[in-house]
Amino acid sequence: MAIYRKEMADHIHSRRFLIVLCLILITSFASIYGSVSTLIEDSVSGVQADYLFLQLFTLSSGSIPSFMSFIALLGPFVGITMGFDAINSEMTEGTMNHLVSQPVYRDSVINGKFLAAATMIFLMVFSMGLLIGAVGLLVIGIPPSPEEVGRIFFFLFFTGVYICFWLALSILFSVLCRHTATSAMLSIACWIFFALFMSMVVSVLVSVISPAEEIFTWGQLLDAYNLELGLNRLSPYYLYSEAVSTIMSPTVRTTNAILPQQLSGAITGYLSLGQSLLLVWPHLVALLAVTAAIFAISYIVFMRREIRSR
């Protein structure tokens, strides 16, 4: 708890955290401006939409992406900035040996650092969600239904878990690398690869394994699609985007491929919150498991590392 309180205070008073907070605030206000503008245009044109409150988080306007798109792209940046120098900066400055020489268990150091950063992440995410909800409520004047509140809560929870994955990954690089610049570059490289290049690499692999000119039946097409979907789901960016799209869009009824004959006789409608959560439950388990595994590796490496005084 001493390490946890100390790290919390360091995050709150650091200029880096204030800069990240300002960046998230600017993007949040930009996204809500775009969604409110789109809602006003739809109301003027007479377009009626269900789940109006959810659209504050999912609608975009022209060149302004939605809040959901903003957080999927910028969320990793928040986790990386809070963890890329968590361990190696202490090693470089020579303060780690003074820290572990105190009556504090060594594992309390890395546990306290991770828990403090994770707490700040969840506080930031839910604060942004409440801010967008409050501004949207003042603008549209329609309170959310209990189901909309539940969907927004699970969306924000998924977002916190997603950012904590990047926090754990950056802490791992901070443990493995001696220099903060190296750990930062590796974390950013992973972020860029998963967000921008992973889908292109998967498309090339699928085109090599299952060329389009060799697909003649629905079964072969379904196999190729499932292969591409499975490889894309190795990316935390794709996994998170698919999960929150399912939660925030009640019209999404499945996350897998459906053949035309399976749609025969299907009744259009909305899924309940419970049914949507059943669809994305594997996504949450996967994100939590990968985050726990990466942090476990960081924990083991840190506990086995020799700490010498300068």
C-alpha positions, 0 to 999 in steps of 0.5 A: 500500500505504501508503494501504491499510494506513492505511485498514485501521488506521482501519477497525479502530480506528473506533467506527463499524466496531465498532458495525457489527460488533456489529450483525452479531454480534447479528443472526448470533446471533439468526438461528442461534438461530432456525434451531437452534430450528427444527431442534430442533423438527423433530427432536422431531417426527420430520422428517428433512431433507437438507443439514442444515448448510445450514439453519443459514443458511436456516431462520427461526423465527417472527419471526426471519429467517434469516441469509440474509435478515438479510444481504440486508437489512443487507449494504448498510448495512455497505457504505454506512457504510464508504464514504459519507464516504470522499472528501468527509470528506477534502475537508471537513476539508481533509486531501485536499490534504495527502494528494495533496501527498505523493509518492503518486499520486492514484489510489492514494488512491481505490484504497486506500480501496476495497480496504481497505474491501472487505478488511474486508467480506470478512473480516467476512462470512467470519468471521460464516460461520465463527462460525455454522458453529462454533456450529451444529456444536457444537449439532447435532453433524453435520459438513458434507459437502464439497458443503455447505462449497462451497455455504457458501463461494460463498454468503459470496463472493456476499455479499462481492461484494454488499456491495462493490457498495454500497460502490462506490455509496456511494463514488460518492456521496461523490465526487459530493457535497460533504457527507457527510450528502448522500452518506449520504442518497442511499445510504440512499435507493437501499438502501430503494428497491431493498430495499422499493419496487423490486418494487412499482414493477415490479408496477405497470409490468407491470400497465400493460404487460401487464394481467391481463385481456388474458392468455389464453394460456400464451405471453402469461403467460410473456411477462408473467412474463419481463418482470417477472423481467427488471425485478426483476433490475435490482435488486441486492437481488433479484439477490443473493437469487435467486442465494444462494437457488439456491446454498443450496437444492439443490432449486432447479433453475431461475431462470426460468419453466417451463411445465407441459408442460416439467415432464412426465416430470421427475425430482425430485432435487437439483442438484450444486454445479457445476450450481447455480453454472452457474445463478447464474454470470450473477448473479455476472457482473452484480454484478461488472460493475455494481460495477466500472462504478460504481467506474470512474465514481468513479475518473474523476470523482475523477481529474478533480476539482480539489483546492484547499487551504482 
